[in-house]
Amino acid sequence: MTKPEVCILPVAGLSTRNLPATKVLHKGFLTLHSKPIIQYAVDACKEIGIKEIVFVYSDQSCKHLFENYYKPYPWLENHLREKNKLDLLKSLQDIIPEGMKFSFAEQSQPLGNGHAILMAKDIVGKRDFVVMWVDDVYINLHGKGVLAQLLDVYEKEGGMVENIMEFPREQLTRYGVLSGAVREGRIVHAKGKIEKPKLEDVPSNYASMGPYILPNAIMDVLPEVKKGTNGEINLADAMGLAAERGMKLTGVLCDGLRFDCGTNKDLEKANLKLSLMEDPDLRSYCRELLDTMEI
């Protein structure tokens, strides 16, 4: 099985759920525990040896943000070195993983996440690839990250491999849901996927969340996908169509915590949870604050 070496990061959305900050700043640069959200995705790619990341953008201002962030800044590095601010210097140097290439593809029309992935086809070439959603951050504090766990399964199973989560039935109308699902431990083998089904049509309790490791053949399926219930070309529908044609679809109930950064309220909760988990001083401060605040 060929190890994927390229990851597609769709960043073309308007990020309206994170306004007003996202009027001038892409949501990928909002911070989660003092680090831009986008950096968690890049660091996860570094963990499994990804060599190239393709940002799928919608306008030049968005493209320039990612270009500027993921290129060296010698003047600032020299300044920090001269001031002996070595911790800050290291944090700056750690932004760009050694040997990683950053490429860009334009999605000029908002036709869906599947369409965004298709825009990266020429850059991806014949390679299998990873897809990640920027505002979903997964962290495992005591073991392999989610992408690394998916890669372990991909190297054994092949086909389409994705992170899934189990939800109560009434919540599953918001997600792509695995159909024909058979569970073996933390692995769920599926025959297909339905994007945002009606409650009476929900086929299982397993929601497709991403990230995904996908065979290159998905690029040939995407142009055949009809617009889904949301009027867009969805990756979930392409994966469902590929599964119907016999491509293996495997969900993995990965270890790790999910931090939803897709709305301002969710981002506040994610920041609070992750910061309290990782910072003992902040935990003490919050206890003192809660003891003295009038709520």
C-alpha positions as CSV (number, residue, x, y, z in Angstrom):
1,M,0.0,0.0,0.0
2,T,1.4,3.4,-1.0
3,K,1.7,5.8,1.8
4,P,-0.1,9.1,1.1
5,E,2.3,12.1,0.9
6,V,-0.1,14.9,0.1
7,C,-3.0,16.5,2.1
8,I,-5.8,18.7,0.8
9,L,-6.9,21.4,3.2
10,P,-10.1,23.2,1.9
11,V,-9.9,26.8,3.1
12,A,-12.2,28.4,0.6
13,G,-15.3,29.1,2.8
14,L,-16.3,32.5,4.0
15,S,-16.1,31.5,7.7
16,T,-19.4,33.4,8.4
17,R,-20.0,31.4,11.6
18,N,-16.9,32.9,13.1
19,L,-17.7,36.6,12.3
20,P,-16.8,39.3,13.0
21,A,-13.1,38.3,13.3
22,T,-13.3,36.4,10.0
23,K,-14.2,39.6,8.1
24,V,-10.5,40.1,7.5
25,L,-8.9,36.9,9.0
26,H,-9.5,33.3,7.8
27,K,-10.7,31.1,10.6
28,G,-7.6,29.0,10.3
29,F,-5.7,31.8,12.0
30,L,-8.0,32.0,15.0
31,T,-6.2,30.6,18.0
32,L,-6.8,27.5,20.0
33,H,-4.6,27.4,23.1
34,S,-2.2,30.1,21.7
35,K,-1.7,28.4,18.3
36,P,-3.6,29.0,15.1
37,I,-6.1,26.4,14.3
38,I,-4.5,25.6,10.9
39,Q,-1.2,24.6,12.7
40,Y,-2.9,21.6,14.3
41,A,-3.7,20.2,10.9
42,V,-0.2,20.8,9.6
43,D,1.4,19.3,12.7
44,A,-0.8,16.2,12.2
45,C,0.4,15.9,8.7
46,K,4.0,16.2,9.9
47,E,3.4,13.2,12.2
48,I,2.6,10.8,9.4
49,G,5.2,12.1,6.9
50,I,3.1,14.2,4.6
51,K,5.4,16.0,2.1
52,E,2.9,18.4,0.5
53,I,-0.1,20.4,1.6
54,V,-2.5,21.8,-0.9
55,F,-4.6,24.8,0.3
56,V,-7.8,25.2,-1.7
57,Y,-8.6,28.9,-1.5
58,S,-11.4,31.1,-2.9
59,D,-9.7,34.6,-3.1
60,Q,-6.3,36.1,-3.3
61,S,-6.4,37.7,0.2
62,C,-7.0,34.3,1.7
63,K,-4.2,32.8,-0.4
64,H,-1.7,35.5,0.7
65,L,-2.4,34.8,4.4
66,F,-1.4,31.1,4.0
67,E,1.5,31.9,1.7
68,N,2.9,34.5,4.2
69,Y,2.4,32.3,7.2
70,Y,4.1,29.2,5.7
71,K,7.2,30.9,4.4
72,P,10.4,31.8,6.4
73,Y,10.6,35.3,8.0
74,P,14.4,35.8,8.4
75,W,14.1,39.4,9.8
76,L,11.9,38.3,12.7
77,E,14.0,35.2,13.4
78,N,17.1,37.4,13.5
79,H,15.4,39.9,15.8
80,L,14.3,37.2,18.2
81,R,17.8,35.6,18.2
82,E,19.4,39.0,18.9
83,K,17.0,39.6,21.8
84,N,17.7,36.0,23.1
85,K,14.0,35.2,22.9
86,L,14.8,31.6,22.0
87,D,11.5,30.1,23.0
88,L,9.7,32.4,20.7
89,L,12.3,31.8,18.0
90,K,11.6,28.0,18.2
91,S,7.9,28.5,18.1
92,L,8.4,30.5,14.9
93,Q,10.7,27.9,13.3
94,D,8.3,25.1,14.2
95,I,5.6,26.5,12.0
96,I,7.1,25.0,8.9
97,P,7.9,21.3,9.1
98,E,11.2,20.4,7.5
99,G,10.9,19.3,3.9
100,M,7.2,20.1,3.6
101,K,5.9,21.9,0.5
102,F,2.9,24.2,0.3
103,S,0.8,24.4,-2.9
104,F,-2.4,26.3,-3.8
105,A,-5.4,25.6,-5.9
106,E,-8.3,28.0,-6.5
107,Q,-12.0,27.2,-6.0
108,S,-13.6,30.2,-7.8
109,Q,-17.2,29.1,-7.1
110,P,-18.7,27.8,-3.8
111,L,-19.9,24.5,-5.2
112,G,-19.2,22.3,-2.2
113,N,-16.4,20.5,-0.4
114,G,-16.2,17.7,-3.0
115,H,-15.8,20.4,-5.7
116,A,-13.0,22.0,-3.6
117,I,-11.1,18.7,-3.5
118,L,-11.5,18.3,-7.2
119,M,-9.8,21.6,-7.7
120,A,-6.6,20.1,-6.3
121,K,-6.6,17.2,-8.8
122,D,-3.8,18.4,-11.0
123,I,-1.5,19.0,-8.0
124,V,-2.3,15.7,-6.4
125,G,-1.7,13.8,-9.7
126,K,-1.9,10.0,-9.3
127,R,-1.2,10.0,-5.6
128,D,-3.5,8.9,-2.8
129,F,-4.3,11.7,-0.4
130,V,-5.5,13.0,2.9
131,V,-8.4,15.4,3.4
132,M,-8.8,17.4,6.6
133,W,-11.3,20.0,7.8
134,V,-9.6,23.0,9.4
135,D,-12.1,23.8,12.1
136,D,-12.2,20.2,13.5
137,V,-9.1,19.7,15.7
138,Y,-8.3,16.3,17.1
139,I,-5.8,15.9,19.9
140,N,-4.6,12.7,21.6
141,L,-2.4,13.7,24.6
142,H,-1.1,10.2,25.3
143,G,-0.6,8.4,22.0
144,K,-0.8,8.6,18.2
145,G,-2.7,11.4,16.6
146,V,-5.9,10.7,14.6
147,L,-4.1,10.8,11.2
148,A,-1.5,8.3,12.5
149,Q,-4.3,6.0,13.7
150,L,-6.0,6.2,10.3
151,L,-2.8,5.4,8.5
152,D,-2.3,2.2,10.5
153,V,-5.7,1.0,9.3
154,Y,-5.2,2.3,5.8
155,E,-2.0,0.3,5.4
156,K,-3.9,-2.9,6.3
157,E,-7.3,-2.3,4.7
158,G,-6.7,0.1,1.7
159,G,-9.7,1.8,0.1
160,M,-11.3,4.7,1.9
161,V,-10.4,5.2,5.6
162,E,-12.0,7.9,7.8
163,N,-12.4,9.0,11.3
164,I,-15.9,8.4,12.6
165,M,-17.8,9.1,15.8
166,E,-20.8,7.5,17.4
167,F,-23.8,9.7,18.1
168,P,-27.4,9.3,19.3
169,R,-29.7,8.8,16.3
170,E,-31.5,12.2,16.6
171,Q,-28.1,14.0,16.1
172,L,-27.2,12.2,12.9
173,T,-29.2,14.3,10.5
174,R,-26.3,16.8,10.6
175,Y,-23.7,14.4,9.3
176,G,-22.8,11.9,6.7
177,V,-23.8,8.5,8.2
178,L,-22.3,5.1,7.4
179,S,-24.8,2.5,6.0
180,G,-24.5,-1.2,6.1
181,A,-22.1,-0.8,9.1
182,V,-20.5,-3.8,10.8
183,R,-18.3,-3.1,13.8
184,E,-15.2,-5.0,14.8
185,G,-13.7,-3.4,17.9
186,R,-12.8,0.2,16.9
187,I,-13.1,-0.6,13.2
188,V,-16.4,-0.2,11.3
189,H,-16.8,-1.7,7.8
190,A,-19.5,0.0,5.8
191,K,-21.2,-0.5,2.5
192,G,-22.0,3.1,1.9
193,K,-22.7,6.6,3.3
194,I,-25.7,8.9,3.3
195,E,-25.1,12.6,3.6
196,K,-27.4,14.3,6.2
197,P,-30.3,11.8,6.1
198,K,-33.8,12.4,7.4
199,L,-34.3,11.1,10.9
200,E,-36.4,8.2,9.6
201,D,-33.7,7.3,7.1
202,V,-30.7,7.3,9.5
203,P,-28.9,3.9,8.7
204,S,-26.5,3.6,11.7
205,N,-25.1,5.5,14.7
206,Y,-21.7,6.2,13.0
207,A,-21.1,9.7,11.7
208,S,-18.4,10.5,9.1
209,M,-16.3,13.2,10.7
210,G,-12.9,13.2,8.9
211,P,-10.0,13.4,8.5
212,Y,-9.9,10.9,5.5
213,I,-7.3,8.9,3.7
214,L,-8.5,8.4,0.2
215,P,-7.4,6.5,-2.9
216,N,-6.7,8.6,-6.0
217,A,-9.7,7.0,-7.7
218,I,-12.0,9.3,-5.8
219,M,-10.8,12.1,-8.1
220,D,-12.5,10.2,-11.0
221,V,-15.7,9.7,-9.0
222,L,-16.2,13.3,-7.9
223,P,-17.1,14.7,-11.4
224,E,-20.0,12.1,-11.5
225,V,-21.5,13.3,-8.2
226,K,-24.8,15.1,-8.5
227,K,-25.6,18.0,-6.2
228,G,-26.7,16.8,-2.8
229,T,-29.5,17.8,-0.4
230,N,-27.6,21.1,0.3
231,G,-27.3,21.9,-3.4
232,E,-23.5,21.3,-3.4
233,I,-21.1,18.6,-4.5
234,N,-20.2,16.7,-1.4
235,L,-17.2,14.4,-0.7
236,A,-19.5,12.2,1.4
237,D,-21.7,11.5,-1.7
238,A,-18.6,10.7,-3.8
239,M,-17.4,8.2,-1.1
240,G,-20.9,6.7,-1.0
241,L,-20.9,6.2,-4.7
242,A,-17.5,4.7,-4.7
243,A,-18.5,2.3,-1.9
244,E,-21.6,1.3,-4.0
245,R,-19.2,0.4,-6.8
246,G,-17.2,-1.9,-4.6
247,M,-14.5,0.4,-3.1
248,K,-13.8,-0.6,0.5
249,L,-15.0,1.9,3.1
250,T,-13.6,1.7,6.6
251,G,-14.5,3.9,9.6
252,V,-12.2,4.1,12.6
253,L,-13.4,5.1,16.1
254,C,-10.2,6.9,16.8
255,D,-8.8,7.7,20.2
256,G,-8.6,11.4,20.9
257,L,-10.5,14.5,21.8
258,R,-12.4,16.6,19.2
259,F,-12.3,20.3,19.5
260,D,-15.0,22.0,17.4
261,C,-13.8,25.4,16.3
262,G,-16.5,26.1,13.7
263,T,-18.5,28.7,15.6
264,N,-17.4,31.4,18.1
265,K,-19.1,29.6,21.0
266,D,-17.6,26.3,20.1
267,L,-14.2,27.9,19.8
268,E,-14.5,29.5,23.2
269,K,-15.4,26.1,24.7
270,A,-12.5,24.4,22.9
271,N,-10.1,27.0,24.1
272,L,-11.3,26.7,27.7
273,K,-11.1,22.9,27.6
274,L,-7.7,22.5,26.0
275,S,-6.1,25.3,27.9
276,L,-7.3,23.9,31.2
277,M,-6.1,20.4,30.3
278,E,-2.6,21.6,29.4
279,D,-2.0,24.5,31.9
280,P,-2.0,23.8,35.6
281,D,-1.5,27.5,36.5
282,L,-4.6,28.4,34.5
283,R,-6.6,25.7,36.3
284,S,-5.6,27.2,39.7
285,Y,-6.4,30.7,38.4
286,C,-9.9,29.6,37.2
287,R,-10.6,28.0,40.5
288,E,-9.8,31.3,42.3
289,L,-11.7,33.3,39.8
290,L,-14.8,31.1,40.2
291,D,-14.6,31.4,44.0
292,T,-14.6,35.2,43.9
293,M,-17.0,35.9,41.0
294,E,-20.6,36.6,41.4
295,I,-22.4,34.4,38.9
